[in-house]
Amino acid sequence: MSDSDAILARELARAAGEVLVALRGSGAFCGAALGAAGDAVSHALLAGGLAGACPEDGLLSEESGPDPRRLGRARVWIVDPLDGTREYREGRGDWAVHVALCEHGVPAAAAVALPARGRVFSTEPAEVVAAARARGAVRIAVSRTRPPAQAGRVAAAMHAELVPMGSAGAKAMAVLTGEVDAYLHAGGQYEWDSAAPAGVALAAGLHASRIDGSPLRYNRPDPALPDLLVCRAELAGPLLAALAEAGTVAG
């Protein structure tokens, strides 16, 4: 990985986000058609940009068919052209564009754009984690449509507050900005949901792992990666202990 990889990730995420904002503002589509159009136009931009800049690298995208050739490549770009399609088409701000380069299964360069909020988070330069809040309950971001059962048990054990949000990228970046202290997901995700958020979070010094504490690994034959914990480093131990007490088993 070189600085140019991180710059490429950041600029492609930014460009795709700008196109998505313009598409939503155009009024040409609405509802499910807007989501489908957004997925398609963002994927085309990202795939084209990566093919031109890194023709020897592999690609795994939510919006493209499986390409087994990626499994034999050390460098694979894992992208989610529009993470939080529901939020995008509903006019909300908690949707994202994910672009990550994984080398030998580990995020090496990544960017998460939150276009509706005018933000792009990247691994280069690494983001600065917001200072911890002085007091108050631990805040845990969870899916606004399918919060995991484990989250309720963890929140009860830690006297924490659950904060529903949209996109995985939006939730992970909310840990960086201090809006929440942790992001917990279980019950179904794919590599493109977490590769870029985890890459940005790890580069900033946050904790990111499976919910049993095992490391995140990417570019596997089956792209399902069903659970994720992103949190402030000092909360990793207590949260993982609470998850273990709740009887969580990684899938």
NORSULDA-V660317 format. One record per helix or strand. SS is the DSSP state (a for helix, b for strand). FROM is the first residue (numbers start at 1). TO is the last residue. If there is no record, write none. Layout:
ss & from & to
SS & FROM & TO
SS & FROM & TO
//
This chain:
ss & from & to
a & 3 & 26
a & 31 & 53
b & 58 & 61
a & 68 & 72
b & 75 & 83
a & 85 & 89
b & 96 & 103
b & 106 & 114
a & 115 & 117
b & 119 & 123
b & 126 & 126
b & 139 & 143
a & 149 & 158
b & 161 & 165
a & 168 & 177
b & 182 & 185
b & 190 & 190
a & 191 & 204
b & 207 & 209
b & 224 & 224
b & 228 & 231
a & 233 & 245
//
